[in-house]
Amino acid sequence: MSRSTSLLSARGGARGLPAIGGGRRNLRSSVKARAEVTNDIGALGLRLTASSLMVHNGLDKLADPEGFAKFVVEPYLHLPEPVLLTYLAAGAEIACPVLLVLGFLTRPAALALLGTMGAAVYFHIQQSGLEGFPLAVVENHAYAYEAAALYFAIFLYLLVAGPGRFSIDGK
């Protein structure tokens, strides 16, 4: 038996306990592994929550695409082909949440939704301004752009960080 093997046995390494000198390394590995799982659970939670709430935005646009194009896209966003873009945005807001739930093509789906929510934030700020952000108490108890800004932040995170291990894309 070599000297290192006998020290390992004498210090508890043979019983499944970390040997002296390796304990900190094992603790760091364990903490890192738990943090990664926690991050992956957090990403899953963001994907499921944001996706389940996002779908209605697309359905709302499909309820009156011409009206949305006329009263939102044309006067505030000044984009060409407003009706076509309304249909594209609605399609993204319905299809991309399904992809996010599955964790499939997560980054492209998040990028598409980041675009629609960026346009939504811009629209709301153009329509009602910053409303005294960040410290004002506003009449409706929420800034008009608040939900769109939160979606924007979530989709930006998913674009940068990816879906986590609980997804088809994996890590």
N, C-alpha and C positions, 0 to 999 in steps of 0.2 A: 504494500500500500504506500503510495507516495505521500509526501508531507502535505500537499494541498488537499488530497482526498481525506487524510486523517483529520485535518483541521475542519473540513466541510462536515464530516461526521460528528466531530466533537462539538461543533457550534450549531447543530440543528439542521444543516442543509439536507441531510439524508432523510429527515422526517418531513420534507416538503416545506420547511420554513426557509426563508432567504438566508443565505450565508452572510456572515459579516462582510461588509464592503459592497455587497450587491443589493442590500436592502433599500437604499435610497433609489437606486436605479429601478428596482422592481416597483417601488411605491410611485415613482414618477410615471412609469409605464402604465400602471393601473389607473392613476388619476387621469392621464391623457386618454386612455381608452374609454373611461367613463365620460369624459368631456366630449369626446367624439360622438358617442351614442346619444348624449344629451343634445348635442347640436343637430344630429340627424332627426331626433324626435321633434325638436323645435322646427326644423325645416318641413317635416311632414305636417305638423300642426298649421304652419303658415300656408302650405299648399292646399290643405283641405279646407281651412277656414276661408281664405281669400277666394278660392275657386267656387265654393258653395254660395258665397255672397255676390260674386261677379256676374254670374249667369243672368240675373234679372236685368242687368244693365243692357245686355245684348237684346233680350226679349223686349225690353222697353223701347229700344230703337226700332225693332221690327213691327211694333204696334202701329207706328206712324212714321215710316222712314222719310216721306216727303216733308212732313211737318218738322222733323228733327233737322233735316237738311236746310229747310227754309229759315227756321228760327234759331238754329245754333251754328251750323257749319258756315252758311253764307255770311251772316252779319258779324260773327265773332272770329272765326278761324280763317276766313277768306281763302279757302282751298278750292281748287278746280274740281268739277264733277262731284258736287256735294252729295247727291243721292247715291251715286256709286260708292263714295267713301263711307257713307252712312251704312250701307249694306256690308261693306268690308269690315268696318268697325264692329257691327253687330255680329258678324260671323266670327271674328276674332274673340269677342267677349262671350260667345257661346261655345266654340270649339276649343279654344285654348285652355279654359278651366278643366275640361275633360282630360286634356293632355297633362296638365299640372297634377290633377288627382292621381293619375297613373304614374306620374314621374317619368313620362316619356316625351322626348324632345322638349325637355323642361326649359332650357335656355332660349330656344327660338320662340316658344310659347310665351315665356316671360318677357322677351323683347317686344313681341307684338302687343301684349297687354300694357307694357311700359309706354308704348307709343300712344295707345288710346287714352291711358290715364294722364300722360303728359298733355295731350290735347284737352282733356277734361279740366285739368288744373288751370291751364291757360285760359280756357273759356270762362271758368268761374271767376278768375281774377280779373279778366276783362269786363265781365258782367257786373261784379260787385266790389271790385278792388280788394285790398288786403284786409279791410274791415277792422283796422286797428291792431292787426297782428303784431306782437304775440300776446299782449296783455289785456286786450279789450274783452269785455263781456258783451257779446252780440245778441241781438234780439231773438234769433232762433236758437240760441245756446250752442251754436256750432258755426264755424266759418263755412261759407258755401263750398269752398274748395277742400275742406277737411278730409272727407272720405276719399276723394280722388288722390289727395296727397299721400294718405296712408297706403292706399293701393299702390301708388307709384313707388313708395319706399319698399313695400313688400316685394314687388316684382323686380325692383332693382337688386334687392338682396338675392333673390332666386337666380337672377341673371348672373350675378357675380359668384355666388357661393355654390350654385347648383342645387340639385334636389335632395341630396343626402343619400344614405345607403338604402333607405326604405322606399325604393323607386325602381322602375324598370331601367332607367339610365344608370343607377348606381353611382359609385364614385370612381 
